[in-house]
Every structure is written in structure tokens, then in C-alpha cells.
Amino acid sequence: MTELAYLSDGAAGYVRTFRARVTALPPGGVVLDRTYFYPVGGGQPADQGSLRLADGTSWAVSDVTRSGAAVVHRIGRPKGGASLTVGSEIEGELDWARRHRHMRLHTAQHLVSARVFARTGLRTRRATMAGTGATIDLEAGWPEGLAIPDLEADVGSFLGPGRPVAIRHVSRVEFEKFPSARSGLVALAPQVDPVRIIEIDEADACPCGGTHVRNTAEIGPIALRRPTPLPGGESRLSLTVSELAPPTPAA
């Protein structure tokens, strides 16, 4: 079992380096007792980075996936002469620019999905992120009455002054008393308890296992493109964020 250390709170998403112990060595991969690397899922790409032993031998981490309760870090050929063994203590280092870009994108997606729901009642069926862009698949066609410039201005009003983004964990029982209306299309897996909620002040509260920035001001400018129709009557809204230098991590 791998402890998903990045889940604990908002600060955990900003951890760039950490120490852990090797618990298994599947072919081409490493399983650790704890990790801050995000494994691909929920529309968010996996983190990349490196693993390093005390003698300096290092391995590039090219992908991170879930395998049951374990997280597998896919690694390349070593740079150095030492070998990994079960029980080895390593230092993990994330590609911080990539991680922070995904944090900005994921929080931007939550905010845009929330504002679309507030203005149209349309819920997000799925969202995917890659590079500096994200797509949001909505449950129905785009309403002609909502112009993209108006939606951009609406979203922008939550960016300039900045809104705090908080993480809280609630019991499954408590969550089901007051479920998230806008995310009701995506059923939570039965084993999810407690439920991790991402809250954007005065804008959104939605269950999510991804990584996020701590304030919407950190997202930067968001550009939206007019939605395109999808089979079955759904529609797809695309957004991009600008290239920004990530802040120096607190840890």
C-alpha cells in the first residue's frame, strides 16, 4: 500500500521533494511506502520527476500509475552505479513546473465548470488536462444565450482579486446528506470514505482527488473557446491557461 501524501491538505500539493522507502520493484517500476507523485487519473496527467539514492544514483520517473492500493513509478535506466532494492531509502523529486501547471489547470477547470453550472445548470460529465489546456464535456448542448466573452468575464471576476482554495475531508455519510449538485453525474466509488472536497471560496465545492493551487489568483489568465457539439447531444468547452513561472515551493 502506498500512502498518497499529496492528498492531505493544500500545502501537500506544493511539496517538491520527499523521502520514502522502496516496498516493491515490479518490472520497470518502483513502489514506495509514500509518495507525492500524482498517478494519472480523474483527467489529470501523472507527475514526472526523479528518484535518487544517497550516493547520487538516480532514475527518471516517466509515468505514475495506480495498481490496486499501490502506486507504481515507471523508471528508466539508472544514472550511476547503485541498484534499487526493497527497503532502499530514496529521495523523490517532482518536475515542479509540470506539477504546478496541472494544479493551475485543474483548479481552472473546477472554476469554469462551477460558473457554467451556475449560469446554465449544465453539469460536467468529464474533464481532461494536457499541456496548458483542458477540455470540459458538458451533459448537453451549449445554450445560445451564453456568449463566451461573457463567461470569460464571469470567470475572470474570480481570478483577479483571488479566492482561497481549501481542502477538507468529510465522512461519506456527511457528504451524502449534502452532495455536490454540479458533480452529480460522476458517482463516487463505494470505497471512497472520507470524501475529499475542493472548495473555491464562494464559487464551488466538489469532490476531487487531484492537486490544486491554494488561491485562484495563482491560476493566471484563462482563455475559453466556443464549445463544439459531441455525439449524443453533449458539448465540449475548451480552456487554456497562460505559461507562468511556478512559485518557489514552500517545502
C-alpha positions as protocol buffer text, in pm:
chain_id: "A"
residue {
  index: 1
  type: MET
  ca { x: 0 y: 0 z: 0 }
}
residue {
  index: 2
  type: THR
  ca { x: 127 y: 349 z: -88 }
}
residue {
  index: 3
  type: GLU
  ca { x: 37 y: 649 z: 125 }
}
residue {
  index: 4
  type: LEU
  ca { x: -89 y: 925 z: -108 }
}
residue {
  index: 5
  type: ALA
  ca { x: 83 y: 1206 z: 79 }
}
residue {
  index: 6
  type: TYR
  ca { x: -28 y: 1477 z: -166 }
}
residue {
  index: 7
  type: LEU
  ca { x: -392 y: 1431 z: -60 }
}
residue {
  index: 8
  type: SER
  ca { x: -366 y: 1559 z: 296 }
}
residue {
  index: 9
  type: ASP
  ca { x: -412 y: 1934 z: 255 }
}
residue {
  index: 10
  type: GLY
  ca { x: -342 y: 2231 z: 28 }
}
residue {
  index: 11
  type: ALA
  ca { x: 21 y: 2261 z: 135 }
}
residue {
  index: 12
  type: ALA
  ca { x: 91 y: 1899 z: 38 }
}
residue {
  index: 13
  type: GLY
  ca { x: 39 y: 1986 z: -328 }
}
residue {
  index: 14
  type: TYR
  ca { x: 341 y: 2219 z: -309 }
}
residue {
  index: 15
  type: VAL
  ca { x: 588 y: 1961 z: -178 }
}
residue {
  index: 16
  type: ARG
  ca { x: 863 y: 1921 z: -438 }
}
residue {
  index: 17
  type: THR
  ca { x: 1100 y: 1674 z: -270 }
}
residue {
  index: 18
  type: PHE
  ca { x: 1037 y: 1398 z: -18 }
}
residue {
  index: 19
  type: ARG
  ca { x: 1192 y: 1086 z: 132 }
}
residue {
  index: 20
  type: ALA
  ca { x: 1038 y: 741 z: 111 }
}
residue {
  index: 21
  type: ARG
  ca { x: 1126 y: 371 z: 123 }
}
residue {
  index: 22
  type: VAL
  ca { x: 1105 y: 118 z: -160 }
}
residue {
  index: 23
  type: THR
  ca { x: 848 y: -154 z: -87 }
}
residue {
  index: 24
  type: ALA
  ca { x: 834 y: -339 z: -421 }
}
residue {
  index: 25
  type: LEU
  ca { x: 1013 y: -349 z: -757 }
}
residue {
  index: 26
  type: PRO
  ca { x: 774 y: -459 z: -1033 }
}
residue {
  index: 27
  type: PRO
  ca { x: 928 y: -479 z: -1384 }
}
residue {
  index: 28
  type: GLY
  ca { x: 1023 y: -127 z: -1496 }
}
residue {
  index: 29
  type: GLY
  ca { x: 878 y: 33 z: -1185 }
}
residue {
  index: 30
  type: VAL
  ca { x: 917 y: 121 z: -818 }
}
residue {
  index: 31
  type: VAL
  ca { x: 656 y: 112 z: -542 }
}
residue {
  index: 32
  type: LEU
  ca { x: 716 y: 338 z: -240 }
}
residue {
  index: 33
  type: ASP
  ca { x: 564 y: 340 z: 107 }
}
residue {
  index: 34
  type: ARG
  ca { x: 458 y: 703 z: 46 }
}
residue {
  index: 35
  type: THR
  ca { x: 460 y: 940 z: -247 }
}
residue {
  index: 36
  type: TYR
  ca { x: 387 y: 1294 z: -354 }
}
residue {
  index: 37
  type: PHE
  ca { x: 384 y: 1194 z: -722 }
}
residue {
  index: 38
  type: TYR
  ca { x: 32 y: 1216 z: -862 }
}
residue {
  index: 39
  type: PRO
  ca { x: -71 y: 898 z: -1051 }
}
residue {
  index: 40
  type: VAL
  ca { x: -267 y: 956 z: -1371 }
}
residue {
  index: 41
  type: GLY
  ca { x: -642 y: 966 z: -1311 }
}
residue {
  index: 42
  type: GLY
  ca { x: -951 y: 1184 z: -1296 }
}
residue {
  index: 43
  type: GLY
  ca { x: -850 y: 1360 z: -1616 }
}
residue {
  index: 44
  type: GLN
  ca { x: -521 y: 1484 z: -1464 }
}
residue {
  index: 45
  type: PRO
  ca { x: -191 y: 1361 z: -1614 }
}
residue {
  index: 46
  type: ALA
  ca { x: 68 y: 1188 z: -1398 }
}
residue {
  index: 47
  type: ASP
  ca { x: 357 y: 1372 z: -1241 }
}
residue {
  index: 48
  type: GLN
  ca { x: 712 y: 1318 z: -1363 }
}
residue {
  index: 49
  type: GLY
  ca { x: 1047 y: 1372 z: -1194 }
}
residue {
  index: 50
  type: SER
  ca { x: 1320 y: 1154 z: -1046 }
}
residue {
  index: 51
  type: LEU
  ca { x: 1415 y: 911 z: -769 }
}
residue {
  index: 52
  type: ARG
  ca { x: 1762 y: 933 z: -618 }
}
residue {
  index: 53
  type: LEU
  ca { x: 1971 y: 728 z: -375 }
}
residue {
  index: 54
  type: ALA
  ca { x: 2207 y: 881 z: -120 }
}
residue {
  index: 55
  type: ASP
  ca { x: 2511 y: 803 z: -341 }
}
residue {
  index: 56
  type: GLY
  ca { x: 2365 y: 1012 z: -624 }
}
residue {
  index: 57
  type: THR
  ca { x: 2239 y: 730 z: -846 }
}
residue {
  index: 58
  type: SER
  ca { x: 1912 y: 847 z: -998 }
}
residue {
  index: 59
  type: TRP
  ca { x: 1625 y: 727 z: -1214 }
}
residue {
  index: 60
  type: ALA
  ca { x: 1392 y: 943 z: -1422 }
}
residue {
  index: 61
  type: VAL
  ca { x: 1023 y: 891 z: -1344 }
}
residue {
  index: 62
  type: SER
  ca { x: 837 y: 898 z: -1674 }
}
residue {
  index: 63
  type: ASP
  ca { x: 489 y: 792 z: -1559 }
}
residue {
  index: 64
  type: VAL
  ca { x: 299 y: 714 z: -1240 }
}
residue {
  index: 65
  type: THR
  ca { x: 0 y: 477 z: -1220 }
}
residue {
  index: 66
  type: ARG
  ca { x: -223 y: 312 z: -962 }
}
residue {
  index: 67
  type: SER
  ca { x: -222 y: -66 z: -919 }
}
residue {
  index: 68
  type: GLY
  ca { x: -474 y: -150 z: -652 }
}
residue {
  index: 69
  type: ALA
  ca { x: -356 y: 15 z: -330 }
}
residue {
  index: 70
  type: ALA
  ca { x: -4 y: 67 z: -466 }
}
residue {
  index: 71
  type: VAL
  ca { x: 139 y: 349 z: -679 }
}
residue {
  index: 72
  type: VAL
  ca { x: 389 y: 237 z: -944 }
}
residue {
  index: 73
  type: HIS
  ca { x: 656 y: 488 z: -1050 }
}
residue {
  index: 74
  type: ARG
  ca { x: 777 y: 396 z: -1400 }
}
residue {
  index: 75
  type: ILE
  ca { x: 1151 y: 449 z: -1426 }
}
residue {
  index: 76
  type: GLY
  ca { x: 1419 y: 448 z: -1695 }
}
residue {
  index: 77
  type: ARG
  ca { x: 1783 y: 336 z: -1686 }
}
residue {
  index: 78
  type: PRO
  ca { x: 1986 y: 450 z: -1383 }
}
residue {
  index: 79
  type: LYS
  ca { x: 2238 y: 732 z: -1389 }
}
residue {
  index: 80
  type: GLY
  ca { x: 2503 y: 592 z: -1158 }
}
residue {
  index: 81
  type: GLY
  ca { x: 2621 y: 254 z: -1038 }
}
residue {
  index: 82
  type: ALA
  ca { x: 2396 y: 160 z: -745 }
}
residue {
  index: 83
  type: SER
  ca { x: 2084 y: -56 z: -763 }
}
residue {
  index: 84
  type: LEU
  ca { x: 1745 y: -22 z: -602 }
}
residue {
  index: 85
  type: THR
  ca { x: 1643 y: -290 z: -354 }
}
residue {
  index: 86
  type: VAL
  ca { x: 1336 y: -339 z: -141 }
}
residue {
  index: 87
  type: GLY
  ca { x: 1399 y: -134 z: 172 }
}
residue {
  index: 88
  type: SER
  ca { x: 1617 y: 127 z: -6 }
}
residue {
  index: 89
  type: GLU
  ca { x: 1559 y: 482 z: 117 }
}
residue {
  index: 90
  type: ILE
  ca { x: 1525 y: 726 z: -169 }
}
residue {
  index: 91
  type: GLU
  ca { x: 1458 y: 1093 z: -233 }
}
residue {
  index: 92
  type: GLY
  ca { x: 1183 y: 1173 z: -479 }
}
residue {
  index: 93
  type: GLU
  ca { x: 1181 y: 1500 z: -670 }
}
residue {
  index: 94
  type: LEU
  ca { x: 888 y: 1619 z: -880 }
}
residue {
  index: 95
  type: ASP
  ca { x: 909 y: 1809 z: -1206 }
}
residue {
  index: 96
  type: TRP
  ca { x: 772 y: 2115 z: -1031 }
}
residue {
  index: 97
  type: ALA
  ca { x: 689 y: 2318 z: -1342 }
}
residue {
  index: 98
  type: ARG
  ca { x: 477 y: 2031 z: -1476 }
}
residue {
  index: 99
  type: ARG
  ca { x: 305 y: 1969 z: -1139 }
}
residue {
  index: 100
  type: HIS
  ca { x: 222 y: 2336 z: -1088 }
}
residue {
  index: 101
  type: ARG
  ca { x: 82 y: 2368 z: -1441 }
}
residue {
  index: 102
  type: HIS
  ca { x: -150 y: 2076 z: -1370 }
}
residue {
  index: 103
  type: MET
  ca { x: -254 y: 2234 z: -1039 }
}
residue {
  index: 104
  type: ARG
  ca { x: -345 y: 2558 z: -1217 }
}
residue {
  index: 105
  type: LEU
  ca { x: -532 y: 2371 z: -1491 }
}
residue {
  index: 106
  type: HIS
  ca { x: -727 y: 2153 z: -1252 }
}
residue {
  index: 107
  type: THR
  ca { x: -840 y: 2443 z: -1036 }
}
residue {
  index: 108
  type: ALA
  ca { x: -926 y: 2642 z: -1351 }
}
residue {
  index: 109
  type: GLN
  ca { x: -1138 y: 2351 z: -1471 }
}
residue {
  index: 110
  type: HIS
  ca { x: -1327 y: 2338 z: -1139 }
}
residue {
  index: 111
  type: LEU
  ca { x: -1390 y: 2712 z: -1152 }
}
residue {
  index: 112
  type: VAL
  ca { x: -1510 y: 2713 z: -1513 }
}
residue {
  index: 113
  type: SER
  ca { x: -1731 y: 2407 z: -1454 }
}
residue {
  index: 114
  type: ALA
  ca { x: -1880 y: 2580 z: -1149 }
}
residue {
  index: 115
  type: ARG
  ca { x: -1955 y: 2902 z: -1335 }
}
residue {
  index: 116
  type: VAL
  ca { x: -2107 y: 2714 z: -1628 }
}
residue {
  index: 117
  type: PHE
  ca { x: -2330 y: 2526 z: -1384 }
}
residue {
  index: 118
  type: ALA
  ca { x: -2426 y: 2846 z: -1202 }
}
residue {
  index: 119
  type: ARG
  ca { x: -2526 y: 3019 z: -1527 }
}
residue {
  index: 120
  type: THR
  ca { x: -2677 y: 2732 z: -1726 }
}
residue {
  index: 121
  type: GLY
  ca { x: -2743 y: 2438 z: -1494 }
}
residue {
  index: 122
  type: LEU
  ca { x: -2520 y: 2220 z: -1715 }
}
residue {
  index: 123
  type: ARG
  ca { x: -2307 y: 1970 z: -1527 }
}
residue {
  index: 124
  type: THR
  ca { x: -1962 y: 1845 z: -1624 }
}
residue {
  index: 125
  type: ARG
  ca { x: -1958 y: 1482 z: -1733 }
}
residue {
  index: 126
  type: ARG
  ca { x: -1578 y: 1456 z: -1767 }
}
residue {
  index: 127
  type: ALA
  ca { x: -1271 y: 1676 z: -1787 }
}
residue {
  index: 128
  type: THR
  ca { x: -922 y: 1614 z: -1922 }
}
residue {
  index: 129
  type: MET
  ca { x: -599 y: 1814 z: -1896 }
}
residue {
  index: 130
  type: ALA
  ca { x: -283 y: 1819 z: -2107 }
}
residue {
  index: 131
  type: GLY
  ca { x: -9 y: 2077 z: -2153 }
}
residue {
  index: 132
  type: THR
  ca { x: -165 y: 2418 z: -2088 }
}
residue {
  index: 133
  type: GLY
  ca { x: -515 y: 2319 z: -2195 }
}
residue {
  index: 134
  type: ALA
  ca { x: -819 y: 2137 z: -2063 }
}
residue {
  index: 135
  type: THR
  ca { x: -1149 y: 2019 z: -2205 }
}
residue {
  index: 136
  type: ILE
  ca { x: -1480 y: 2008 z: -2021 }
}
residue {
  index: 137
  type: ASP
  ca { x: -1750 y: 1776 z: -2158 }
}
residue {
  index: 138
  type: LEU
  ca { x: -2095 y: 1903 z: -2062 }
}
residue {
  index: 139
  type: GLU
  ca { x: -2407 y: 1692 z: -2030 }
}
residue {
  index: 140
  type: ALA
  ca { x: -2599 y: 1877 z: -2304 }
}
residue {
  index: 141
  type: GLY
  ca { x: -2560 y: 2123 z: -2588 }
}
residue {
  index: 142
  type: TRP
  ca { x: -2430 y: 2474 z: -2528 }
}
residue {
  index: 143
  type: PRO
  ca { x: -2709 y: 2731 z: -2469 }
}
residue {
  index: 144
  type: GLU
  ca { x: -2710 y: 3002 z: -2735 }
}
residue {
  index: 145
  type: GLY
  ca { x: -2788 y: 3266 z: -2475 }
}
residue {
  index: 146
  type: LEU
  ca { x: -2447 y: 3248 z: -2309 }
}
residue {
  index: 147
  type: ALA
  ca { x: -2168 y: 3416 z: -2504 }
}
residue {
  index: 148
  type: ILE
  ca { x: -1810 y: 3304 z: -2441 }
}
residue {
  index: 149
  type: PRO
  ca { x: -1684 y: 3661 z: -2373 }
}
residue {
  index: 150
  type: ASP
  ca { x: -1948 y: 3693 z: -2100 }
}
residue {
  index: 151
  type: LEU
  ca { x: -1842 y: 3364 z: -1943 }
}
residue {
  index: 152
  type: GLU
  ca { x: -1476 y: 3467 z: -1960 }
}
residue {
  index: 153
  type: ALA
  ca { x: -1557 y: 3790 z: -1780 }
}
residue {
  index: 154
  type: ASP
  ca { x: -1753 y: 3599 z: -1517 }
}
residue {
  index: 155
  type: VAL
  ca { x: -1466 y: 3355 z: -1458 }
}
residue {
  index: 156
  type: GLY
  ca { x: -1218 y: 3644 z: -1459 }
}
residue {
  index: 157
  type: SER
  ca { x: -1401 y: 3809 z: -1171 }
}
residue {
  index: 158
  type: PHE
  ca { x: -1290 y: 3516 z: -951 }
}
residue {
  index: 159
  type: LEU
  ca { x: -927 y: 3538 z: -1064 }
}
residue {
  index: 160
  type: GLY
  ca { x: -814 y: 3898 z: -1024 }
}
residue {
  index: 161
  type: PRO
  ca { x: -887 y: 3953 z: -654 }
}
residue {
  index: 162
  type: GLY
  ca { x: -817 y: 3586 z: -584 }
}
residue {
  index: 163
  type: ARG
  ca { x: -1035 y: 3338 z: -395 }
}
residue {
  index: 164
  type: PRO
  ca { x: -893 y: 3093 z: -139 }
}
residue {
  index: 165
  type: VAL
  ca { x: -899 y: 2727 z: -240 }
}
residue {
  index: 166
  type: ALA
  ca { x: -933 y: 2490 z: 55 }
}
residue {
  index: 167
  type: ILE
  ca { x: -931 y: 2114 z: 101 }
}
residue {
  index: 168
  type: ARG
  ca { x: -1142 y: 1939 z: 360 }
}
residue {
  index: 169
  type: HIS
  ca { x: -1229 y: 1578 z: 427 }
}
residue {
  index: 170
  type: VAL
  ca { x: -1580 y: 1475 z: 530 }
}
residue {
  index: 171
  type: SER
  ca { x: -1732 y: 1137 z: 607 }
}
residue {
  index: 172
  type: ARG
  ca { x: -1922 y: 964 z: 329 }
}
residue {
  index: 173
  type: VAL
  ca { x: -2237 y: 987 z: 540 }
}
residue {
  index: 174
  type: GLU
  ca { x: -2198 y: 1364 z: 583 }
}
residue {
  index: 175
  type: PHE
  ca { x: -2124 y: 1415 z: 212 }
}
residue {
  index: 176
  type: GLU
  ca { x: -2432 y: 1221 z: 102 }
}
residue {
  index: 177
  type: LYS
  ca { x: -2652 y: 1445 z: 318 }
}
residue {
  index: 178
  type: PHE
  ca { x: -2539 y: 1746 z: 111 }
}
residue {
  index: 179
  type: PRO
  ca { x: -2392 y: 1615 z: -217 }
}
residue {
  index: 180
  type: SER
  ca { x: -2238 y: 1841 z: -480 }
}
residue {
  index: 181
  type: ALA
  ca { x: -2517 y: 1930 z: -722 }
}
residue {
  index: 182
  type: ARG
  ca { x: -2289 y: 2019 z: -1013 }
}
residue {
  index: 183
  type: SER
  ca { x: -2083 y: 1699 z: -993 }
}
residue {
  index: 184
  type: GLY
  ca { x: -2376 y: 1462 z: -954 }
}
residue {
  index: 185
  type: LEU
  ca { x: -2309 y: 1299 z: -1292 }
}
residue {
  index: 186
  type: VAL
  ca { x: -1993 y: 1135 z: -1161 }
}
residue {
  index: 187
  type: ALA
  ca { x: -2066 y: 870 z: -899 }
}
residue {
  index: 188
  type: LEU
  ca { x: -1815 y: 826 z: -619 }
}
residue {
  index: 189
  type: ALA
  ca { x: -1662 y: 482 z: -591 }
}
residue {
  index: 190
  type: PRO
  ca { x: -1812 y: 284 z: -299 }
}
residue {
  index: 191
  type: GLN
  ca { x: -1480 y: 270 z: -112 }
}
residue {
  index: 192
  type: VAL
  ca { x: -1432 y: 648 z: -105 }
}
residue {
  index: 193
  type: ASP
  ca { x: -1466 y: 745 z: 262 }
}
residue {
  index: 194
  type: PRO
  ca { x: -1384 y: 1007 z: 375 }
}
residue {
  index: 195
  type: VAL
  ca { x: -1462 y: 1229 z: 76 }
}
residue {
  index: 196
  type: ARG
  ca { x: -1203 y: 1489 z: -20 }
}
residue {
  index: 197
  type: ILE
  ca { x: -1371 y: 1820 z: -109 }
}
residue {
  index: 198
  type: ILE
  ca { x: -1207 y: 2103 z: -303 }
}
residue {
  index: 199
  type: GLU
  ca { x: -1366 y: 2436 z: -209 }
}
residue {
  index: 200
  type: ILE
  ca { x: -1322 y: 2758 z: -404 }
}
residue {
  index: 201
  type: ASP
  ca { x: -1444 y: 3039 z: -183 }
}
residue {
  index: 202
  type: GLU
  ca { x: -1796 y: 3149 z: -285 }
}
residue {
  index: 203
  type: ALA
  ca { x: -1771 y: 2955 z: -611 }
}
residue {
  index: 204
  type: ASP
  ca { x: -1759 y: 2578 z: -575 }
}
residue {
  index: 205
  type: ALA
  ca { x: -1737 y: 2271 z: -354 }
}
residue {
  index: 206
  type: CYS
  ca { x: -1668 y: 1948 z: -538 }
}
residue {
  index: 207
  type: PRO
  ca { x: -1522 y: 1605 z: -452 }
}
residue {
  index: 208
  type: CYS
  ca { x: -1183 y: 1554 z: -616 }
}
residue {
  index: 209
  type: GLY
  ca { x: -859 y: 1360 z: -566 }
}
residue {
  index: 210
  type: GLY
  ca { x: -641 y: 1589 z: -779 }
}
residue {
  index: 211
  type: THR
  ca { x: -387 y: 1859 z: -695 }
}
residue {
  index: 212
  type: HIS
  ca { x: -487 y: 2225 z: -681 }
}
residue {
  index: 213
  type: VAL
  ca { x: -347 y: 2572 z: -620 }
}
residue {
  index: 214
  type: ARG
  ca { x: -423 y: 2748 z: -291 }
}
residue {
  index: 215
  type: ASN
  ca { x: -571 y: 3063 z: -443 }
}
residue {
  index: 216
  type: THR
  ca { x: -744 y: 3129 z: -776 }
}
residue {
  index: 217
  type: ALA
  ca { x: -511 y: 3428 z: -836 }
}
residue {
  index: 218
  type: GLU
  ca { x: -236 y: 3171 z: -892 }
}
residue {
  index: 219
  type: ILE
  ca { x: -416 y: 3031 z: -1199 }
}
residue {
  index: 220
  type: GLY
  ca { x: -342 y: 3332 z: -1418 }
}
residue {
  index: 221
  type: PRO
  ca { x: -548 y: 3433 z: -1723 }
}
residue {
  index: 222
  type: ILE
  ca { x: -790 y: 3178 z: -1867 }
}
residue {
  index: 223
  type: ALA
  ca { x: -899 y: 3176 z: -2233 }
}
residue {
  index: 224
  type: LEU
  ca { x: -1213 y: 2990 z: -2344 }
}
residue {
  index: 225
  type: ARG
  ca { x: -1308 y: 2867 z: -2691 }
}
residue {
  index: 226
  type: ARG
  ca { x: -1660 y: 2834 z: -2819 }
}
residue {
  index: 227
  type: PRO
  ca { x: -1793 y: 2484 z: -2738 }
}
residue {
  index: 228
  type: THR
  ca { x: -1815 y: 2215 z: -3003 }
}
residue {
  index: 229
  type: PRO
  ca { x: -2100 y: 1962 z: -3023 }
}
residue {
  index: 230
  type: LEU
  ca { x: -2037 y: 1598 z: -2930 }
}
residue {
  index: 231
  type: PRO
  ca { x: -2227 y: 1281 z: -3023 }
}
residue {
  index: 232
  type: GLY
  ca { x: -2530 y: 1222 z: -2808 }
}
residue {
  index: 233
  type: GLY
  ca { x: -2611 y: 1590 z: -2765 }
}
residue {
  index: 234
  type: GLU
  ca { x: -2326 y: 1679 z: -2531 }
}
residue {
  index: 235
  type: SER
  ca { x: -2088 y: 1970 z: -2586 }
}
residue {
  index: 236
  type: ARG
  ca { x: -1718 y: 2029 z: -2521 }
}
residue {
  index: 237
  type: LEU
  ca { x: -1577 y: 2352 z: -2381 }
}
residue {
  index: 238
  type: SER
  ca { x: -1200 y: 2408 z: -2411 }
}
residue {
  index: 239
  type: LEU
  ca { x: -984 y: 2632 z: -2196 }
}
residue {
  index: 240
  type: THR
  ca { x: -618 y: 2727 z: -2182 }
}
residue {
  index: 241
  type: VAL
  ca { x: -402 y: 2891 z: -1920 }
}
residue {
  index: 242
  type: SER
  ca { x: -101 y: 3107 z: -1990 }
}
residue {
  index: 243
  type: GLU
  ca { x: 259 y: 2993 z: -1937 }
}
residue {
  index: 244
  type: LEU
  ca { x: 369 y: 3122 z: -1598 }
}
residue {
  index: 245
  type: ALA
  ca { x: 680 y: 3052 z: -1393 }
}
residue {
  index: 246
  type: PRO
  ca { x: 582 y: 2836 z: -1093 }
}
residue {
  index: 247
  type: PRO
  ca { x: 635 y: 2980 z: -744 }
}
residue {
  index: 248
  type: THR
  ca { x: 915 y: 2852 z: -524 }
}
residue {
  index: 249
  type: PRO
  ca { x: 764 y: 2561 z: -329 }
}
residue {
  index: 250
  type: ALA
  ca { x: 726 y: 2603 z: 44 }
}
residue {
  index: 251
  type: ALA
  ca { x: 863 y: 2252 z: 100 }
}
